[in-house]
Amino acid sequence: MRRLLFLLALPFLANCDGAVPIPENFKAAFTAGRVCVPKSIGNSTAETTYPIRFEFCRYRCIDITQQQLRLAWQCQGPACQMIMLATGEAHRIDTEVGCDARDLESPPADECTMETYDFSATVPDAQGTPITGAFQVSIPYLTLEQADKVMARLEAGESPPLVFQEEIGIQNYPNRQFTLQFAPTNSHASSTTEADCTPIGLP
């Protein structure tokens, strides 16, 4: 079973019984599971959109709300890169017992429920002109400190490309990357199929 792997912007402090308490509310960034995106995407106009789906297994002791997807891209000549960062608000479920914050990262298979996030993104463009070509997409893996800084700056309204550049930098994890091809001759992508899904693992 695919696992929910959230990187949490919070310290892990154990109780006297050894369990790590889960805060009432906290920010979380998706780090592993599956990402489903059509690999060939039409981009006849700069307003063209395409679907993106994140799949994960949610730990029984939390609920996730206010999901957001932020993208940033850059091209140097023909080489283009894109970052996809999905985040959410995590809320502790007080009626659940035996919870441990250490299980948030990799919950036991019988203690999580499959869920999905569905988003719609606009194709990359340069000053209103769609960019044609291949983009290497990365799903960033954040340390606790990075997650805290990134989400605080994004919520303050700072530009995602600048925040990603300064706080995340360049990452090269092959199991967290895939390629998207944008071209006006490609079909318009309105939904995803099983073939469009890519497993995203830990570094």
C-alpha positions in Angstrom: 0.0 0.0 0.0 1.2 3.5 -0.8 2.0 5.5 2.3 1.3 9.1 3.4 4.7 10.7 3.9 4.4 14.3 5.1 7.4 16.2 6.3 6.3 18.1 9.3 7.5 21.6 10.4 7.5 20.6 14.1 9.9 19.1 16.7 9.4 15.5 17.8 9.3 15.5 21.7 8.3 12.2 23.3 5.9 11.8 26.2 6.9 9.8 29.3 5.2 6.8 27.7 7.5 7.1 24.6 4.8 8.3 22.2 5.3 11.6 20.4 2.2 13.8 20.7 0.6 15.2 17.5 0.0 19.0 17.7 -3.6 20.1 17.3 -2.8 21.9 14.0 0.3 22.1 11.8 1.5 22.6 8.3 2.6 19.6 6.1 4.2 19.1 2.7 3.6 16.1 0.6 6.8 14.1 0.1 5.9 10.6 -1.2 3.1 8.5 -2.7 2.2 9.0 -6.4 1.8 12.0 -8.7 -0.4 11.6 -11.8 0.1 14.1 -14.6 -0.4 13.6 -18.4 3.1 13.3 -19.8 2.2 15.0 -23.1 0.3 18.2 -22.7 -1.2 20.5 -25.3 -0.4 24.2 -24.9 -2.1 26.1 -27.7 -2.5 29.2 -25.4 -1.0 30.5 -22.2 -4.3 29.9 -20.5 -4.4 26.2 -21.2 -4.7 24.1 -18.1 -3.9 20.4 -17.3 -4.7 18.1 -14.3 -2.4 17.1 -11.5 -3.3 14.5 -8.9 -1.4 13.6 -5.7 -2.2 10.3 -4.1 -1.3 9.3 -0.5 -2.3 7.3 2.5 -3.6 9.5 5.3 -2.7 8.5 8.9 -5.8 7.8 10.9 -4.9 10.4 13.6 -5.1 13.4 11.4 -7.3 15.1 8.8 -6.0 17.3 6.0 -7.7 20.5 4.7 -6.8 23.6 2.6 -4.7 21.7 0.1 -2.6 23.8 -2.2 -0.3 23.2 -5.1 2.4 25.7 -6.0 4.6 25.5 -9.1 7.8 27.2 -10.2 9.8 26.7 -13.4 12.8 28.0 -15.2 14.5 27.4 -18.5 18.1 27.9 -19.5 18.2 27.5 -23.2 16.3 24.3 -24.2 16.7 22.8 -20.6 13.6 23.5 -18.5 12.9 22.5 -14.9 9.7 22.6 -12.8 9.0 22.2 -9.1 5.7 20.9 -7.8 5.0 21.4 -4.1 1.7 20.2 -2.5 0.9 21.3 1.0 -2.0 21.1 3.4 -3.3 22.0 6.9 -3.1 19.0 9.2 -5.5 18.7 12.1 -5.3 16.1 15.0 -8.4 13.9 15.4 -8.9 13.9 19.1 -11.2 10.8 19.1 -8.3 8.6 17.9 -6.2 6.9 20.6 -2.7 5.4 20.5 -1.5 8.1 18.1 2.2 8.8 17.6 3.6 11.7 15.5 6.4 9.4 14.3 3.8 7.4 12.4 2.8 10.5 10.3 5.8 10.0 8.0 5.2 6.3 7.3 1.9 5.1 8.9 1.3 1.4 9.3 -0.6 -0.1 6.4 -3.7 -0.8 8.6 -3.7 2.7 10.1 -4.1 4.9 7.0 -6.7 5.6 4.3 -6.0 6.3 0.6 -6.9 9.8 -0.4 -6.1 12.1 -3.3 -5.6 15.8 -4.0 -6.8 17.0 -7.5 -5.4 20.2 -8.9 -5.5 22.1 -12.2 -2.4 24.0 -13.4 -1.7 26.4 -16.2 0.9 25.5 -18.8 4.3 27.2 -18.4 4.7 30.5 -20.4 7.2 33.3 -20.9 5.5 36.7 -20.9 2.2 35.2 -22.2 3.8 32.8 -24.8 3.5 29.1 -24.0 6.8 27.3 -23.6 7.2 24.3 -25.9 9.5 21.5 -24.9 10.4 19.0 -22.2 10.3 19.9 -18.5 12.1 17.8 -15.8 9.7 17.9 -12.9 10.9 17.5 -9.3 8.8 16.9 -6.2 11.0 18.6 -3.5 12.0 16.8 -0.4 12.2 19.2 2.6 13.9 19.0 5.9 11.9 20.1 8.9 13.6 23.5 8.9 13.1 23.9 5.2 9.4 23.0 5.4 8.9 25.6 8.1 10.6 28.4 6.2 9.1 27.6 2.8 5.5 27.5 4.0 5.9 30.6 6.2 7.3 32.6 3.2 4.7 31.3 0.8 1.8 32.2 3.2 3.3 35.6 3.5 2.7 36.1 -0.2 6.3 35.8 -1.5 7.0 34.5 -5.0 7.2 30.7 -5.2 10.1 30.7 -7.7 12.2 32.9 -5.3 11.2 31.0 -2.2 12.0 27.6 -3.8 15.4 28.9 -5.1 16.5 30.4 -1.8 15.1 27.7 0.6 15.2 24.5 -1.5 17.8 25.0 -4.1 18.8 22.3 -6.6 17.8 18.8 -5.7 18.6 15.7 -7.8 16.6 12.7 -6.6 15.8 10.5 -9.6 13.0 8.7 -7.7 11.3 12.1 -7.2 11.5 13.3 -10.9 9.6 12.8 -14.1 9.3 14.5 -17.5 6.4 16.5 -19.0 6.3 17.4 -22.7 4.5 20.6 -23.7 3.6 21.3 -27.4 0.7 22.9 -29.3 0.5 19.7 -31.3 -0.2 17.5 -28.2 -3.8 16.8 -27.3 -5.5 18.9 -24.6 -5.1 17.0 -21.3 -8.3 17.1 -19.3 -7.9 14.0 -17.2 -5.3 11.5 -16.0 -5.0 7.7 -16.5 -3.1 5.0 -14.6 -0.3 5.3 -17.1 0.2 9.0 -16.1 1.1 8.1 -12.5 4.6 8.2 -11.2 5.6 6.8 -7.8 7.4 9.3 -5.6 9.7 7.9 -3.0 12.0 9.2 -0.3 15.6 10.2 -1.2 
